[in-house]
Amino acid sequence: MYLAGKRLHTALAGQRLVRGELRHPRLVQHDLAGSTVGAVVPVGKHLFTRFDDGRSLHSHFRMDGAWHLYRPGMRWRRPAHEARAVLETADRVAVGFALHDLELLPTADEHTLVGHLGPDLLDPAWGEEHAAEALRRMSARADHQLGLVLLEQRVMAGLGNLYRNDICFLLGLTPWVPVREAGDLPRVIALSHRLLSSNKDRPEQTTTGSLAAGEAHWVFERAGRPCRRCGARIRTADQGEPPYARVTYWCPRCQQGPAPRPVRRNTGPRRGAPGRPPAGR
């Protein structure tokens, strides 16, 4: 979301919209044409496009959403029926695809949508106070499973499934380890911040330090393949309760702690998954 916000801000900030369509069922009556974009600001996994009339357009990608940028007249790379927002200036067209969460609200009320979030790991002002607040929130979930807490945006905003899987690998712990048994929680927070920060300005996401094909991740989407450290086969299972269960990967030799019975699944790339990044990621 950080990179999508950065790209959209560069393309739209200070520009007047000649077209401003909102195709979400709740918002079709609103026409943003004539408004000027003041800024595009990411907050965790949320994005706010702020206008000069005191309103903000809030969007969230969930699993399959994306913002794409085009030049006027260019063919869109996703079907038109998936478009939920079209913001066009004299020389750029921003199209929001599959944006299930789309809201138009006063800029002063943005906190009603993100005020519950924990510290944003990609906040430009990240510092000791942010880390301390993340530690307080994580410590309050001592009996919760580490892998689920890493995904909980109320603790730290910004982590997704890729990072929480590989963070657990780098910690040497299975995602099912209770937070109280995870040991050095400041290390968990610092590692999370470092990994996100190192990838924030590019669509390719690596936790290994390599961007070579097939070498970017430690365990994420590597079910059945040999562990990069010990050679054991990476296992996979779901973590969490439906419908919010997330596919989880771990090395049975390098990661200590409880784990469920592994399952076999097709782990091919998904739309929007690393390796096939949408233009507006």
C-alpha positions as CSV (number, residue, x, y, z in Angstrom):
1,M,0.0,0.0,0.0
2,Y,2.9,2.4,0.7
3,L,4.2,2.1,-2.8
4,A,0.8,2.5,-4.3
5,G,0.3,5.6,-2.3
6,K,3.6,7.0,-3.3
7,R,3.0,6.4,-7.0
8,L,-0.5,7.9,-6.8
9,H,0.7,10.9,-4.9
10,T,3.4,11.6,-7.5
11,A,0.9,11.2,-10.4
12,L,-2.1,13.1,-8.9
13,A,-1.2,15.5,-6.2
14,G,-1.9,19.1,-7.2
15,Q,-3.8,18.0,-10.3
16,R,-7.4,18.8,-11.1
17,L,-9.6,15.8,-12.0
18,V,-11.3,16.0,-15.4
19,R,-13.0,12.7,-14.6
20,G,-13.9,11.3,-11.2
21,E,-16.1,8.3,-11.3
22,L,-16.9,6.1,-8.3
23,R,-18.5,2.9,-9.4
24,H,-19.1,1.4,-6.0
25,P,-22.9,0.8,-5.4
26,R,-22.9,3.2,-2.4
27,L,-21.1,6.0,-4.2
28,V,-22.3,6.1,-7.8
29,Q,-24.1,9.4,-7.2
30,H,-20.8,11.2,-6.4
31,D,-18.9,12.9,-9.2
32,L,-15.4,14.0,-8.3
33,A,-14.6,15.8,-11.6
34,G,-13.4,19.3,-10.9
35,S,-11.8,18.5,-7.6
36,T,-8.1,18.9,-7.1
37,V,-6.1,16.2,-5.4
38,G,-4.2,17.5,-2.4
39,A,-2.4,14.3,-1.4
40,V,-2.5,10.6,-1.4
41,V,-1.6,9.2,2.0
42,P,-1.1,5.5,3.1
43,V,-2.0,4.4,6.6
44,G,-1.1,0.8,7.1
45,K,-3.1,-1.1,4.6
46,H,-5.5,1.9,4.1
47,L,-5.2,4.6,1.5
48,F,-6.6,8.1,1.6
49,T,-6.9,10.3,-1.5
50,R,-7.5,13.8,-0.2
51,F,-9.2,16.5,-2.2
52,D,-9.2,20.3,-1.9
53,D,-12.9,20.4,-0.9
54,G,-12.2,18.7,2.5
55,R,-13.2,15.2,1.4
56,S,-11.1,12.0,1.3
57,L,-11.6,8.8,-0.7
58,H,-10.7,5.8,1.4
59,S,-9.7,2.5,-0.2
60,H,-8.4,-0.8,1.0
61,F,-7.0,-3.6,-1.3
62,R,-8.0,-6.6,0.8
63,M,-6.7,-9.6,-1.2
64,D,-7.3,-8.7,-4.8
65,G,-7.6,-4.9,-5.0
66,A,-5.2,-2.6,-6.8
67,W,-4.7,0.9,-8.2
68,H,-3.2,1.1,-11.7
69,L,-1.8,4.1,-13.4
70,Y,-2.2,4.8,-17.1
71,R,-1.8,7.5,-19.7
72,P,-5.1,8.7,-21.3
73,G,-6.2,6.3,-24.0
74,M,-4.1,3.4,-22.8
75,R,-5.8,0.0,-22.6
76,W,-6.5,-1.2,-19.0
77,R,-4.8,-4.4,-17.9
78,R,-7.9,-5.6,-15.9
79,P,-11.5,-5.8,-17.0
80,A,-13.5,-2.6,-16.9
81,H,-16.2,-4.3,-14.8
82,E,-13.7,-4.6,-12.0
83,A,-13.1,-0.9,-11.9
84,R,-14.5,0.8,-8.8
85,A,-12.9,4.2,-9.1
86,V,-11.6,6.2,-12.1
87,L,-9.6,9.4,-11.3
88,E,-8.3,11.1,-14.5
89,T,-6.2,14.3,-14.8
90,A,-5.0,15.9,-18.0
91,D,-2.2,13.4,-18.4
92,R,-2.8,10.4,-16.0
93,V,-5.6,8.0,-15.3
94,A,-5.7,6.2,-11.9
95,V,-8.1,3.2,-11.9
96,G,-8.9,1.4,-8.7
97,F,-9.8,-2.3,-9.4
98,A,-11.7,-4.6,-7.0
99,L,-11.8,-2.1,-4.2
100,H,-14.3,-3.7,-2.0
101,D,-13.8,-1.1,0.7
102,L,-14.4,2.3,-0.7
103,E,-15.6,5.3,1.3
104,L,-16.0,9.0,0.6
105,L,-15.8,11.0,3.9
106,P,-14.7,14.3,5.4
107,T,-10.9,14.4,5.7
108,A,-11.3,15.4,9.3
109,D,-13.1,12.0,9.9
110,E,-10.4,9.7,8.6
111,H,-9.7,8.7,12.1
112,T,-13.0,6.9,12.3
113,L,-11.6,4.3,9.8
114,V,-8.0,4.0,11.0
115,G,-8.0,5.3,14.6
116,H,-8.1,1.7,15.9
117,L,-4.9,0.8,14.1
118,G,-1.6,0.1,15.9
119,P,1.6,2.1,14.9
120,D,2.2,2.1,11.2
121,L,5.4,0.3,10.5
122,L,6.0,2.6,7.5
123,D,5.2,5.8,9.2
124,P,8.0,8.2,8.1
125,A,8.3,9.4,11.7
126,W,8.7,5.8,13.1
127,G,10.7,5.9,16.3
128,E,11.0,4.7,19.9
129,E,7.5,5.8,20.8
130,H,6.0,3.8,18.0
131,A,8.0,0.8,18.9
132,A,7.0,1.1,22.5
133,E,3.3,1.3,21.7
134,A,3.6,-1.7,19.4
135,L,5.3,-3.6,22.2
136,R,2.5,-2.7,24.6
137,R,-0.1,-3.9,22.3
138,M,1.7,-7.1,21.4
139,S,2.4,-7.9,25.1
140,A,-1.3,-7.5,25.8
141,R,-1.9,-10.5,23.5
142,A,0.4,-12.8,25.4
143,D,-1.8,-15.9,25.0
144,H,-2.5,-15.3,21.3
145,Q,-0.6,-17.1,18.5
146,L,2.3,-15.1,17.2
147,G,1.4,-15.6,13.5
148,L,-2.0,-14.2,14.1
149,V,-0.8,-11.3,16.2
150,L,1.6,-10.3,13.4
151,L,-1.3,-9.9,11.1
152,E,-3.4,-8.0,13.5
153,Q,-3.5,-4.4,12.3
154,R,-4.5,-3.2,15.8
155,V,-1.1,-4.2,17.0
156,M,1.1,-3.0,14.2
157,A,-0.2,-1.7,10.9
158,G,1.3,-2.9,7.6
159,L,2.2,-6.6,7.8
160,G,0.7,-9.1,5.4
161,N,0.8,-12.8,5.0
162,L,4.2,-12.9,3.2
163,Y,6.0,-11.0,6.0
164,R,4.4,-12.8,8.9
165,N,5.4,-16.2,7.5
166,D,9.0,-15.2,6.8
167,I,9.3,-13.2,10.0
168,C,8.4,-16.4,12.0
169,F,11.0,-18.3,10.0
170,L,13.7,-15.7,10.8
171,L,12.8,-15.9,14.4
172,G,13.0,-19.7,14.4
173,L,9.5,-20.0,15.7
174,T,6.4,-21.6,14.3
175,P,3.4,-19.2,13.8
176,W,1.5,-21.1,16.4
177,V,3.9,-20.2,19.3
178,P,2.1,-18.0,21.9
179,V,3.3,-14.5,22.1
180,R,4.4,-15.0,25.7
181,E,6.8,-17.7,24.5
182,A,8.2,-15.7,21.6
183,G,11.1,-14.3,23.7
184,D,12.5,-10.9,22.6
185,L,9.4,-9.0,21.4
186,P,11.3,-5.8,20.7
187,R,13.3,-7.9,18.2
188,V,10.1,-9.1,16.6
189,I,9.0,-5.5,16.1
190,A,12.4,-4.3,14.9
191,L,12.6,-7.1,12.4
192,S,9.1,-6.3,11.1
193,H,10.0,-2.6,10.7
194,R,13.3,-3.4,9.0
195,L,11.8,-5.8,6.4
196,L,9.0,-3.5,5.4
197,S,11.2,-0.5,5.2
198,S,13.8,-2.3,3.0
199,N,11.1,-3.2,0.4
200,K,8.8,-0.1,0.6
201,D,10.0,1.6,-2.6
202,R,9.7,-1.3,-5.0
203,P,7.0,-3.8,-6.1
204,E,9.2,-6.8,-5.6
205,Q,9.3,-8.0,-2.0
206,T,12.2,-9.9,-0.6
207,T,12.9,-11.2,2.9
208,T,16.1,-13.1,1.9
209,G,17.9,-10.1,0.4
210,S,17.8,-11.6,-3.1
211,L,15.4,-10.4,-5.9
212,A,16.4,-13.3,-8.2
213,A,13.5,-15.4,-9.5
214,G,12.5,-18.0,-6.9
215,E,14.9,-16.7,-4.3
216,A,13.0,-13.8,-2.7
217,H,11.3,-15.7,0.2
218,W,12.3,-18.1,3.0
219,V,9.2,-20.1,3.3
220,F,6.3,-18.1,1.8
221,E,4.6,-20.0,-1.1
222,R,7.4,-22.7,-1.0
223,A,5.3,-25.6,0.3
224,G,7.0,-28.9,-0.5
225,R,10.3,-27.3,-1.5
226,P,13.5,-27.7,0.5
227,C,14.3,-25.2,3.2
228,R,17.0,-22.8,2.1
229,R,18.8,-23.4,5.4
230,C,18.4,-27.1,6.3
231,G,16.9,-28.8,3.3
232,A,13.8,-30.1,5.1
233,R,10.6,-29.8,3.1
234,I,8.5,-26.7,3.8
235,R,5.1,-27.5,5.2
236,T,1.8,-25.6,4.9
237,A,-1.5,-25.4,6.8
238,D,-4.2,-22.8,7.6
239,Q,-4.0,-20.6,10.7
240,G,-7.0,-18.8,12.1
241,E,-10.7,-19.4,11.9
242,P,-12.7,-19.3,8.7
243,P,-13.4,-17.1,6.8
244,Y,-10.2,-15.3,7.9
245,A,-7.8,-18.3,8.0
246,R,-4.6,-17.6,6.2
247,V,-2.3,-20.0,4.4
248,T,0.8,-20.6,6.6
249,Y,4.2,-21.9,5.7
250,W,7.0,-23.2,8.0
251,C,10.1,-25.3,8.2
252,P,9.6,-28.3,10.6
253,R,13.3,-28.3,11.4
254,C,14.3,-24.7,11.6
255,Q,11.2,-23.4,13.5
256,Q,10.4,-24.5,17.0
257,G,7.0,-24.7,18.6
258,P,3.6,-26.2,18.0
259,A,2.2,-26.8,14.5
260,P,-0.9,-28.5,13.1
261,R,-0.9,-31.4,10.7
262,P,0.3,-30.1,7.3
263,V,-1.9,-30.2,4.3
264,R,-1.1,-30.5,0.6
265,R,-2.3,-27.7,-1.7
266,N,-1.6,-26.0,-5.0
267,T,0.6,-23.0,-4.1
268,G,0.9,-21.4,-7.5
269,P,1.1,-17.6,-7.7
270,R,-2.1,-15.7,-7.0
271,R,-3.3,-12.5,-8.6
272,G,-1.4,-9.7,-6.8
273,A,1.1,-12.1,-5.2
274,P,4.8,-11.3,-5.1
275,G,6.4,-12.1,-8.5
276,R,3.3,-10.8,-10.3
277,P,2.8,-7.3,-8.8
278,P,-0.1,-5.1,-9.9
279,A,1.0,-1.8,-11.3
280,G,-0.4,0.2,-8.3
281,R,0.9,-2.0,-5.5
